[in-house]
Amino acid sequence: DKQIQAFDNFTSWLQRRPPPDAVIDGANVGYYSLRPDQGETLSYAKVGEVVNWFESKGMKPLLVMHARHFMANAPMSQRDRQLVQGW
C-alpha cells in the first residue's frame, strides 16, 4: 500500500537523523485563528515565523505538514512558494 510505504520511508528517515528539539504541526500553526470554512487559507508566513523562532533559539525543529499543502495547486502566493523552498 502506498500510504504504508510512505510512512515507512518517513520513519526510516527519522531514525537516521538526530532527534528534533521541537515538532511543529504546520497546519495547526498555519490555520491558527483563521476560518478555512469561510475561504481563508493556510498562512505559510505564520508557519515560517514559528520555524524561524525555534531556529533563532538554536533549536532544530521538525515541521510536519500534509503533502497537499505543497502541491502545485495549493493556494500559495509566489512569496509563500519562496518561503516554502527555504524549508
Secondary structure, DSSP 8 states (H G I E B T S, - for coil): -HHHHHHHHHHHHHHTS---SEEEEHHHHHTTT--GGGT----HHHHHHHHHHHHHTT--EEEE--GGGGSTTS---HHHHHHHHT-
